[in-house]
Amino acid sequence: MATEHAAAVEQACVLIRNADDAPTLATLAAAVGMSSYHFQRVFKAHTGVSPKQYAMTVRRQRAAAML
């Protein structure tokens, strides 16, 4: 189960990094086959941040790289 969760989180991170606009929680959860509530908990347990916080960090890094 932990391996499946890690793979789902990695897949979501790739989706977030490759998206122009941050995908919604529902979109990410559907992409990895989980409910939004469960996915939010799994993502935060693996990364220490919510999917939204992760997306904001990715966006900040992109902006800094463009400057």
N, C-alpha and C positions, 0 to 999 in steps of 0.2 A: 504494500500500500504506500509506503513512504517513497518508493521508487516511482510509482505512478504519480504521486503528488509532485515530486521534484520535476518530473518530465512535463507535467501540466503547467507548472510555474514557469519553467524555462520556455515552453511554447508561448505562454502569455507574454513573457518579457520580450521575446522576438517580435510578436505582433505589435507590442507597444513601441519598440524601437523602430520598426519599419513603417509605422503609420504616420501620416502627415498630421492628423488630429488624433488626440488621445481617444482610443476606443472606450466605450462605456463598459461598466462592470458587467452588465448583462451580455454584451457582445463577447467579452473575454470569457465569461463563464460558459456561454454556449459553445464557443470555439474549443474548449477543453472538456466539454461534456459534464459540467457540474452546475448545481444551482448557484445563483449569485451569492447567497448567504454562505454556503459552504466554500465556494471558491475564495471569497474575501478572507475567510479564516485561514484557509490553507496557504494562500499567497502571503499573508502577513506572518504566519508562523515560519515560513521558509525564508522570507526576505527581511523581515523586521519592519516593513512599511506596507501601507495599503497600495493597491494597484494605482490609485489616483496619485498618491505621493510619488510612487516610482515614475509615473508618466511625467509629472512635473519636474522631477530631477532630470529625466532624459531631455525634456524640452529646454531646461536651463543649460545643460551641457551643450546642446546643439547651438543655442544662442551664443554661448561663450566661444564656441569654436568658430562661429561666423565673424566674430569681432576682430 
